[in-house]
């Protein structure tokens, strides 16, 4: 069985901008947020399939990118 790695860019439709005062933060849609939490629960129970591992990896990479970008935006607006 060959598993293809899911690219974070395949989740672009699951991204939204949330207003915070006069600026915006990158956020997941509620659907993607719930999916990530579900996959994390399955990971804790050691019940992820190979496809789910690839999906969680893609979501996690996107989460790291957004965390970094949102921190940069927050620092910029703090000055």
Secondary structure, DSSP 4 states (H G I P E B T S, - for coil): ---PPPPGGGGGGGEEEEEETTEEEEEE-HHHHHHHHHHHHHHHTT---HHHHHHHHHHHHHHHHHHHHHHHHHHHHH-
